[in-house]
Amino acid sequence: MILVTGASGHVGGELVRRLAAEQRPVRALLRSASDASTMPDGVEPAEGDLNRPESLGKALTRVDGVFLLGGFADMPGVLAAARKAEVGHVVALSSRSVIGGRPDNAVAAMHLDTEAAVRASEVPWTILRPSGFMSNTFEWLPQLRAGDVVRAPFANVPIAAIDPHDIAAVAATVLNRPEHFGLSHELSGPAALRPADRLAALADALHRPLRFQAQPDDEARSEMLSTIPARYVDAFFRFFADGEFDDTPVRTTVTEITGRPARTFRDWVEAHIDVFRCG
């Protein structure tokens, strides 16, 4: 049995669907029983909250492997619950911002703390360190509904963004595989793209005359602060305005582990084209 945390998220959702399609026993951790209807057939729902490790006992019962989201307040407590349940393997989702990352950067620190808890847990582990997600492009949907102009920050910063589908494919491959115990895998997409490059791919797929406009830093910061805690906004600006984090390197890890190439941004767009057409 594999427990997938974040089962309704971009990566967790892809992983749940993949494991179910492979007819592997899979349990989805959900905060509410009402979310169970969104899960594929054959997926066993379990209520629990990673912010409350004491709520995880039932979800972890008779679980061999866990796909674990990081960044929660008590990651040592979460891992202690997994150890108590005698979980055989934890695959933790981190970020490659930890590679050379500074612990005074809130985003890097969140992932560094998660990795430290995983390593100290005494549960066999594998860590996945992906680049930025292609699915972050969904942030543009409100602008695409309103017209053909998309404004976005960090216009000159390319990112080798990865399709969450590929992160899930790697996770499904390494789960409960002893040859991956104790390893950290850096993952990326096949090309480093600027926001304008992504928008051009969207425009071509949608047959729309989309135009990109660079968003000034002060405007972007103000907009982010309306929905994101200041420490994380500062972290993003340190990453991409100050150049503290380089998310451009392309890695072949997805191919090496899964045996097939990482999906391109156009592949990701085509897989979600109905979302962009319907808004």
C-alpha positions, 0 to 999 in steps of 0.5 A: 500500500502506498499513501499519497499525501497532497493527493488533490495537488498537481503532483499528488493527483498525477501520482494517484492516477498513475498508481491506480492505472497501474493497479497498485494499492494506493491510499489518498490522504485527504483533509476531508471525506468530501474530497473522496469523490474526486479520486479515481476508482480503486483509490482508498481515501483516508482523512488526515492533516500533515499539520497535525501528525497525531491525525495520521495514525489510521492513514499510515496503517499497513502502509509500505511507502509514502509520497510525502509533501514537505514544508509543514510545521512539524515535519519531524512529527510527521516522520515520527508517525511514519516510523511508528507505523513501520513505513518501509519507504518515504519519497519526499518532495523537496526542491532543487533550491536546496542545492547551495540554498541559504537557510535564511531564505524562507523557501530554501529553509522550508525544503532544507528543514524537510530534508533534514527531518527525512534524513533523521527519521530512521525511515528509508528515504528518497528525496526528489528535488524538482525545478519549478513546475509547468503547472505554475502557468495556471496562474495566468488563467484570470488574465487569459480570460480577460484578454490577450495580454499576460503580465508576469514578473521576472521576465528575463529569468528562464526556468527549466520547468518540469511537468508534474506528470514527470515528477509523479512518474519518477515517484512511482518508479522509485517508491519501494525500490531499495536501489533508490534508498538514501538518494536525492534526485534532481529533476528538471524539464527538457528546456529552460524557458522564459515567461514569454517563451511559455506564452508563445507556446500557449498562443500557438496551441490556442491559436490566440494572438497572446502578448507578453508584458514584463511586470515591474518588480514593485507591482509584482511584489505588491500583488504577491503580498496580497496572497503570499506571506512576506517572507516567501515573497522576499524569498522569490525576489531573492531567487529571481530578481537578485539571482540567488537561485539558478533554475535553468540547468537541464537534467536528464534524470527523468529519462534515466529513471523512467526510461522516457524523455521528460515532457516538453512545455508544449506537451504539458499545454496539450495535456491541459488544453481544455482548461485553457480553452474553457478558462 
